Amino acid sequence: DADYNFNAVDQLINNDINNGFPGAVLVVVKHGKVIKRQAYGYAKRYQQDGSALANPIPMTTNTLFDIASNTKVFATTLAIMTLLDAQRIELDDPISHYLLEYRGNGRESRSIRDLLTHTSGYAAEVRFFDDQNSLGKRFYSQDRVLTEKLLLTQVPFIHDRGVKTQYSDTNFMILGILVERVTGMSLDKYVESQIYFPL
């Protein structure tokens, strides 16, 4: 928009890209009107091993972003906090107190706090969407019910409880299930109706 000068933000983003950051999309809305929509850099600049792609894929204003871990902060953690405030859960309660099938192989000793602090002993992730995942074909799932069953009864620990901090998607997937069981609502509906709509 000609009425606004975004040179400083353009320069900031471009400097980051020149220093190795892949790319970004910026959308600025003022009074309900989009006044800036711009893509910078690349949607994919590096290979899985971190080496540069010979032909990086440019960023566009229509590029889709995986916002997965934002859900941990903006949904799951907030939901857990509201349930703590309402005294519907306690941090040091075992997960099995709320998810009865969460038993066996040391699960009974894991608490809500362990999951929140990433000290439960789970690996970083289980690639349920990949039939070549490191845990084998039985952990391949495109079905929510099966994925939930695997999460609560089959996913192995790689460390004992409290031994090491290991950032893990598994922790927050289980916390999401816990929120849904305690509230009787899907995670998205719970945070929408109990947190974001009231705000």
Backbone bond lengths (Angstrom), bond angles and torsions (degrees), N, CA, C in turn:
res aa  C-N    CA-C-N  psi(-1)  N-CA   C-N-CA  omega(-1)  CA-C   N-CA-C  phi
1 D - - - 1.458 - - 1.527 108.16 -
2 A 1.311 116.12 133.49 1.467 121.35 -175.39 1.527 112.34 -65.95
3 D 1.335 117.92 -22.54 1.469 120.84 -177.99 1.531 113.14 -78.66
4 Y 1.311 118.23 -9.11 1.457 121.24 -175.28 1.520 110.26 -126.45
5 N 1.315 115.46 144.48 1.462 121.26 -179.82 1.526 108.76 -110.53
6 F 1.317 115.64 114.24 1.456 121.58 -178.97 1.524 112.00 -108.38
7 N 1.334 116.68 18.35 1.470 120.04 -176.89 1.525 112.57 -55.15
8 A 1.325 117.49 -42.08 1.470 120.85 -176.52 1.527 111.20 -64.74
9 V 1.327 117.40 -43.78 1.467 119.70 -179.61 1.529 110.37 -71.26
10 D 1.346 116.82 -37.56 1.467 119.77 175.94 1.525 110.09 -59.36
11 Q 1.300 116.11 -44.21 1.467 121.07 -179.15 1.529 110.98 -65.23
12 L 1.315 116.86 -42.55 1.460 121.50 178.81 1.536 111.01 -58.71
13 I 1.329 116.34 -48.91 1.468 120.32 -179.20 1.522 110.49 -65.99
14 N 1.317 117.58 -44.37 1.466 120.42 -179.93 1.521 112.35 -64.73
15 N 1.331 117.70 -34.43 1.466 120.78 175.76 1.528 110.55 -62.82
16 D 1.345 116.07 -42.52 1.464 119.68 177.80 1.531 110.75 -62.54
17 I 1.310 116.61 -42.04 1.469 120.59 179.37 1.529 109.94 -64.41
18 N 1.319 117.05 -41.53 1.467 120.33 177.91 1.526 111.93 -64.03
19 N 1.339 116.59 -23.26 1.459 121.28 179.08 1.531 112.83 -96.10
20 G 1.337 117.20 10.99 1.453 120.19 172.84 1.517 117.27 114.16
21 F 1.347 118.74 -13.00 1.456 120.46 177.99 1.531 107.99 -66.10
22 P 1.332 119.56 137.19 1.464 119.64 -174.66 1.529 114.28 -63.02
23 G 1.318 118.18 -59.81 1.455 119.06 -175.92 1.506 112.17 -179.67
24 A 1.328 114.95 -179.95 1.460 120.93 -177.76 1.518 109.62 -160.05
25 V 1.324 114.70 162.79 1.461 121.63 169.59 1.516 106.15 -127.87
26 L 1.316 116.13 131.84 1.459 121.68 179.35 1.522 109.24 -115.78
27 V 1.323 115.48 127.90 1.459 121.52 173.35 1.519 106.48 -126.27
28 V 1.326 115.77 126.29 1.463 121.62 177.50 1.517 107.74 -117.34
29 V 1.332 115.56 126.70 1.458 121.71 179.86 1.520 107.97 -118.88
30 K 1.316 115.69 128.71 1.463 120.23 176.90 1.519 108.51 -128.59
31 H 1.331 115.53 125.58 1.468 121.77 -179.06 1.523 111.54 51.90
32 G 1.331 115.97 41.26 1.455 120.98 176.27 1.514 115.26 78.95
33 K 1.326 118.20 2.93 1.466 121.59 -178.65 1.528 108.92 -115.60
34 V 1.338 115.93 132.48 1.466 120.32 175.82 1.521 107.87 -72.51
35 I 1.348 115.42 118.14 1.461 118.91 -179.58 1.524 112.38 -106.79
36 K 1.326 116.40 -10.59 1.466 120.17 173.65 1.517 109.25 -155.71
37 R 1.311 115.50 132.37 1.464 123.00 175.11 1.519 106.03 -143.20
38 Q 1.334 115.49 111.24 1.455 118.65 -175.35 1.519 111.39 -146.68
39 A 1.337 114.79 140.65 1.456 122.07 174.87 1.523 108.84 -101.63
40 Y 1.335 115.43 144.84 1.458 122.30 -179.96 1.523 108.72 -131.53
41 G 1.313 117.50 140.77 1.458 121.47 170.44 1.509 113.92 68.71
42 Y 1.334 115.26 -134.35 1.460 121.77 -168.04 1.520 112.35 -128.93
43 A 1.328 114.97 142.70 1.465 120.99 172.57 1.521 109.74 -75.71
44 K 1.328 116.37 -33.09 1.464 121.23 175.79 1.520 107.39 -143.27
45 R 1.323 114.74 116.68 1.455 121.25 -175.76 1.520 112.52 -116.18
46 Y 1.333 116.82 -23.36 1.458 121.56 -173.81 1.520 111.02 -127.71
47 Q 1.322 115.26 152.52 1.453 121.14 173.33 1.524 108.99 -79.52
48 Q 1.329 116.56 170.38 1.464 121.76 -178.63 1.526 111.97 -56.39
49 D 1.335 117.41 -33.13 1.466 120.65 -179.21 1.524 113.58 -82.55
50 G 1.343 117.36 1.47 1.461 121.73 177.27 1.513 114.65 94.79
51 S 1.323 117.43 -8.15 1.470 119.46 178.71 1.529 110.03 -77.91
52 A 1.337 115.26 153.28 1.467 120.84 -177.07 1.524 110.68 -69.05
53 L 1.327 116.03 141.38 1.462 120.97 174.00 1.527 109.26 -74.16
54 A 1.317 116.68 143.20 1.472 120.53 176.54 1.524 110.12 -64.96
55 N 1.340 116.32 -36.90 1.468 121.46 179.51 1.525 109.36 -128.46
56 P 1.337 117.07 83.34 1.467 118.60 -178.97 1.526 111.42 -62.34
57 I 1.331 114.49 151.37 1.469 120.89 -178.63 1.528 108.33 -91.35
58 P 1.332 117.57 121.23 1.473 119.68 -178.13 1.529 112.58 -64.10
59 M 1.311 115.62 148.00 1.457 121.97 173.75 1.524 107.84 -75.89
60 T 1.329 116.45 142.47 1.464 120.92 173.23 1.523 107.96 -128.04
61 T 1.312 116.16 167.37 1.469 118.99 178.15 1.524 111.47 -71.81
62 N 1.335 116.99 -7.59 1.467 121.22 177.35 1.519 112.97 -105.90
63 T 1.325 118.05 5.66 1.461 121.12 179.35 1.525 109.76 -62.63
64 L 1.340 116.06 133.63 1.468 120.79 176.88 1.517 109.21 -87.56
65 F 1.337 116.48 138.63 1.455 122.42 179.86 1.517 109.92 -112.00
66 D 1.329 116.25 140.69 1.451 121.95 172.44 1.525 106.97 -84.34
67 I 1.315 116.24 109.38 1.468 120.20 -176.27 1.527 111.80 -101.73
68 A 1.328 115.87 22.21 1.456 122.52 -170.79 1.519 115.18 -42.12
69 S 1.310 118.13 -59.43 1.458 119.31 -173.09 1.521 113.63 -70.14
70 N 1.327 118.42 -15.24 1.462 119.37 172.67 1.522 110.73 -63.19
71 T 1.338 116.43 -29.57 1.461 120.13 178.15 1.523 111.05 -61.47
72 K 1.336 116.81 -33.87 1.464 119.66 178.15 1.524 110.99 -57.31
73 V 1.325 115.91 -44.51 1.466 121.34 -175.53 1.520 112.08 -82.15
74 F 1.330 117.12 -48.03 1.456 121.29 -170.83 1.519 114.81 -88.47
75 A 1.326 117.39 -4.81 1.467 119.72 178.07 1.523 110.77 -131.96
76 T 1.326 117.30 -68.30 1.461 120.41 -170.93 1.528 112.72 -61.82
77 T 1.331 116.96 -50.88 1.470 119.26 -178.41 1.523 111.09 -62.88
78 L 1.341 117.59 -42.81 1.466 120.07 178.53 1.530 110.93 -62.93
79 A 1.321 116.67 -40.38 1.469 119.82 178.74 1.528 110.48 -63.11
80 I 1.327 116.78 -45.07 1.465 120.38 177.79 1.529 110.06 -59.53
81 M 1.325 117.39 -42.04 1.476 120.75 179.72 1.521 111.74 -62.33
82 T 1.338 117.38 -40.86 1.471 118.86 179.50 1.528 110.74 -66.87
83 L 1.341 116.39 -36.72 1.469 119.46 178.77 1.526 111.28 -69.55
84 L 1.331 116.62 -34.99 1.471 120.05 174.19 1.523 110.69 -64.74
85 D 1.326 116.43 -46.16 1.472 120.92 179.45 1.523 111.19 -59.25
86 A 1.328 115.96 -38.23 1.469 120.42 -179.04 1.528 111.87 -83.02
87 Q 1.336 117.09 1.35 1.460 123.88 -179.70 1.531 112.46 58.37
88 R 1.335 115.48 34.14 1.460 120.64 176.40 1.524 110.86 -89.95
89 I 1.335 116.62 -16.90 1.459 122.61 174.80 1.525 108.21 -141.80
90 E 1.334 116.11 163.53 1.463 122.67 175.26 1.526 108.30 -128.46
91 L 1.326 116.97 139.33 1.465 121.91 -175.82 1.521 114.03 -56.31
92 D 1.307 117.37 -38.46 1.458 119.59 -174.79 1.527 113.66 -95.54
93 D 1.315 116.45 7.85 1.461 119.44 173.17 1.524 109.22 -69.53
94 P 1.336 116.50 144.74 1.459 118.35 173.59 1.531 110.20 -67.41
95 I 1.313 116.15 146.55 1.461 121.55 178.03 1.533 109.55 -57.31
96 S 1.331 116.51 -37.00 1.471 121.14 -177.53 1.527 112.76 -63.46
97 H 1.325 117.69 -16.20 1.465 121.11 175.05 1.525 110.43 -64.78
98 Y 1.328 116.56 -30.72 1.466 122.28 -177.42 1.524 112.22 -106.42
99 L 1.324 116.39 -30.16 1.465 122.41 -179.43 1.523 106.94 -119.48
100 L 1.314 116.33 91.46 1.460 121.98 -168.60 1.520 113.43 -58.70
101 E 1.320 117.66 -30.83 1.465 120.09 -177.90 1.536 112.79 -81.39
102 Y 1.311 117.40 -3.78 1.461 121.46 179.77 1.533 108.71 -79.31
103 R 1.344 115.16 78.53 1.464 121.56 -174.77 1.524 109.95 -143.08
104 G 1.329 115.11 158.92 1.462 121.35 176.52 1.509 112.90 94.34
105 N 1.317 115.85 146.05 1.476 123.44 176.68 1.530 113.21 57.34
106 G 1.320 116.75 33.34 1.464 120.44 176.34 1.511 115.36 92.22
107 R 1.327 117.52 2.31 1.471 119.48 -179.18 1.529 111.71 -64.06
108 E 1.330 116.66 -34.47 1.472 119.63 -175.85 1.525 112.49 -59.16
109 S 1.326 117.59 -25.58 1.471 120.11 -177.86 1.526 113.12 -87.06
110 R 1.330 117.42 -10.48 1.474 119.58 -177.84 1.520 110.62 -79.53
111 S 1.351 114.87 136.49 1.469 120.86 -177.58 1.528 110.68 -112.31
112 I 1.313 114.95 169.91 1.467 120.76 174.01 1.529 109.17 -57.54
113 R 1.314 117.40 -42.78 1.468 121.71 179.24 1.537 111.02 -58.49
114 D 1.337 117.45 -41.40 1.462 120.82 178.82 1.523 111.12 -58.78
115 L 1.332 116.19 -42.62 1.462 119.48 179.83 1.524 111.16 -68.33
116 L 1.319 117.09 -44.22 1.474 120.89 -179.20 1.522 112.65 -63.51
117 T 1.319 116.81 -35.42 1.470 120.90 -176.51 1.527 112.75 -95.44
118 H 1.322 116.51 5.68 1.476 121.78 178.47 1.529 112.00 57.97
119 T 1.317 115.99 38.27 1.469 121.13 177.59 1.525 111.71 -117.03
120 S 1.322 116.58 20.12 1.466 121.35 -177.75 1.520 112.82 -75.34
121 G 1.331 117.02 -25.73 1.458 120.53 -178.40 1.508 114.70 105.49
122 Y 1.331 117.99 3.72 1.465 120.61 177.86 1.528 111.17 -78.21
123 A 1.332 115.24 154.71 1.466 121.88 172.14 1.531 109.09 -69.88
124 A 1.320 116.13 170.67 1.467 121.16 -176.66 1.521 112.86 -58.51
125 E 1.328 117.22 -38.84 1.461 119.07 -177.63 1.514 110.62 -160.91
126 V 1.317 114.08 162.35 1.458 121.96 167.05 1.520 104.48 -122.02
127 R 1.299 116.43 120.64 1.467 120.84 -176.42 1.539 109.20 -86.12
128 F 1.333 115.77 71.63 1.461 121.17 -178.15 1.526 111.81 -56.18
129 F 1.334 116.69 -30.90 1.464 122.50 -176.66 1.529 113.06 -75.27
130 D 1.328 117.66 -8.07 1.463 122.69 -174.83 1.521 109.96 -112.73
131 D 1.347 117.19 116.03 1.462 119.08 -178.91 1.530 112.33 -71.10
132 Q 1.333 117.02 -5.81 1.461 122.28 175.18 1.539 111.25 -106.03
133 N 1.326 117.71 22.06 1.468 120.77 -177.00 1.526 111.01 -62.56
134 S 1.327 115.59 160.33 1.466 120.98 -172.58 1.526 114.08 -66.87
135 L 1.324 118.50 -17.47 1.467 121.28 179.58 1.529 113.12 -91.56
136 G 1.324 116.73 -4.90 1.458 120.32 176.98 1.517 113.82 101.23
137 K 1.312 114.29 170.38 1.465 121.31 -173.50 1.527 113.53 -61.39
138 R 1.333 117.63 -27.16 1.473 117.66 -178.71 1.521 111.90 -69.02
139 F 1.332 117.94 -14.00 1.462 121.76 176.54 1.525 112.13 -98.45
140 Y 1.333 117.07 10.14 1.467 120.80 173.34 1.517 107.10 -85.28
141 S 1.330 116.01 127.46 1.462 119.07 -179.06 1.522 110.87 -150.40
142 Q 1.317 113.90 133.33 1.463 122.01 171.60 1.527 109.12 -116.06
143 D 1.327 115.61 16.85 1.449 122.03 -174.68 1.523 109.44 -123.55
144 R 1.317 117.16 124.73 1.465 121.36 -175.87 1.532 112.43 -58.77
145 V 1.314 117.14 -42.71 1.468 120.62 -177.34 1.529 109.99 -64.41
146 L 1.334 116.65 -44.52 1.458 120.33 178.59 1.531 110.88 -65.38
147 T 1.319 116.93 -43.57 1.472 120.29 179.21 1.519 110.41 -59.33
148 E 1.317 116.98 -43.95 1.463 121.07 179.24 1.528 110.59 -62.23
149 K 1.327 117.11 -42.96 1.468 120.69 178.79 1.532 110.59 -62.03
150 L 1.333 116.56 -44.30 1.465 120.37 178.62 1.523 111.08 -62.21
151 L 1.332 116.54 -43.89 1.469 120.90 179.74 1.524 111.60 -59.46
152 L 1.308 116.14 -43.63 1.463 120.32 -172.13 1.521 114.37 -85.77
153 T 1.326 117.60 -17.35 1.460 118.25 -174.63 1.528 115.58 -130.89
154 Q 1.318 118.60 -14.70 1.461 119.21 -170.81 1.529 115.90 -124.38
155 V 1.321 118.74 -30.46 1.470 119.61 -174.85 1.529 108.61 -60.91
156 P 1.337 116.62 123.93 1.470 119.83 -176.23 1.525 112.61 -80.18
157 F 1.310 115.12 157.64 1.461 121.53 172.43 1.522 108.42 -89.09
158 I 1.327 117.19 146.77 1.467 120.48 175.35 1.526 111.20 -105.67
159 H 1.348 116.48 -11.20 1.462 122.33 176.79 1.518 108.20 -140.12
160 D 1.314 116.13 160.44 1.457 120.01 170.30 1.525 109.06 -71.42
161 R 1.293 115.42 160.72 1.462 122.80 177.86 1.526 110.15 -58.68
162 G 1.341 116.50 132.12 1.454 122.05 173.37 1.514 116.18 76.01
163 V 1.326 118.28 1.35 1.465 121.44 -177.04 1.523 111.40 -78.21
164 K 1.331 116.65 -37.86 1.456 121.06 -173.51 1.520 109.47 -148.92
165 T 1.320 116.90 144.98 1.457 121.05 172.03 1.521 107.31 -86.73
166 Q 1.327 115.75 120.04 1.472 121.99 -179.03 1.518 107.65 -133.39
167 Y 1.337 116.77 106.53 1.466 121.13 177.85 1.517 108.54 -54.51
168 S 1.325 116.91 126.89 1.456 120.27 -172.57 1.522 112.45 -144.82
169 D 1.327 115.03 126.45 1.462 120.12 173.47 1.524 110.78 -62.88
170 T 1.326 116.77 -33.41 1.464 121.22 -178.03 1.525 111.18 -56.49
171 N 1.337 116.81 -42.71 1.472 120.22 178.95 1.525 111.10 -53.35
172 F 1.322 116.18 -47.87 1.457 119.71 -173.83 1.513 112.63 -80.24
173 M 1.315 118.05 -24.79 1.460 119.56 172.31 1.529 109.31 -65.12
174 I 1.326 116.81 -41.17 1.470 120.99 178.58 1.532 109.95 -68.00
175 L 1.329 117.40 -41.06 1.469 119.82 176.75 1.528 111.16 -61.14
176 G 1.321 117.20 -38.00 1.466 120.66 177.08 1.518 111.12 -61.66
177 I 1.318 116.43 -42.55 1.472 120.39 176.76 1.522 110.12 -63.04
178 L 1.332 116.69 -41.48 1.462 121.04 178.99 1.536 110.58 -59.68
179 V 1.323 117.22 -45.81 1.472 121.02 178.37 1.529 109.61 -57.90
180 E 1.319 116.05 -44.66 1.464 119.49 -177.97 1.522 112.10 -64.85
181 R 1.320 117.16 -39.60 1.470 120.28 179.66 1.530 110.97 -68.43
182 V 1.335 116.88 -43.63 1.464 120.39 -177.14 1.523 111.08 -67.83
183 T 1.331 116.77 -38.42 1.470 120.22 -175.20 1.519 113.93 -92.28
184 G 1.335 116.73 -19.84 1.459 119.29 -175.56 1.520 112.39 72.86
185 M 1.335 116.36 17.44 1.466 121.46 -179.22 1.519 108.85 -131.28
186 S 1.331 116.56 155.24 1.460 119.02 173.18 1.528 107.95 -66.28
187 L 1.316 116.55 153.62 1.468 120.82 -178.28 1.518 111.68 -56.18
188 D 1.327 117.68 -45.17 1.469 119.93 -178.07 1.525 111.34 -65.03
189 K 1.330 117.38 -41.28 1.472 119.68 179.75 1.528 110.76 -68.01
190 Y 1.330 116.33 -37.14 1.464 119.11 179.59 1.522 110.96 -63.72
191 V 1.330 117.30 -51.13 1.465 117.92 -177.69 1.521 111.49 -68.02
192 E 1.329 116.89 -33.24 1.469 118.84 177.90 1.526 111.02 -64.73
193 S 1.340 116.03 -48.82 1.467 119.20 -173.95 1.521 113.68 -79.48
194 Q 1.347 117.53 -32.52 1.456 119.83 -173.88 1.534 114.03 -100.13
195 I 1.328 118.29 -16.84 1.468 120.63 -177.43 1.520 111.16 -121.31
196 Y 1.340 116.81 -61.12 1.464 118.93 -170.64 1.526 114.36 -75.75
197 F 1.326 118.30 -40.93 1.472 118.48 178.44 1.530 110.98 -63.06
198 P 1.339 119.57 -47.21 1.472 118.56 177.16 1.534 113.26 -59.66
199 L 1.322 117.63 -33.83 1.469 119.53 177.11 1.513 111.23 -64.91
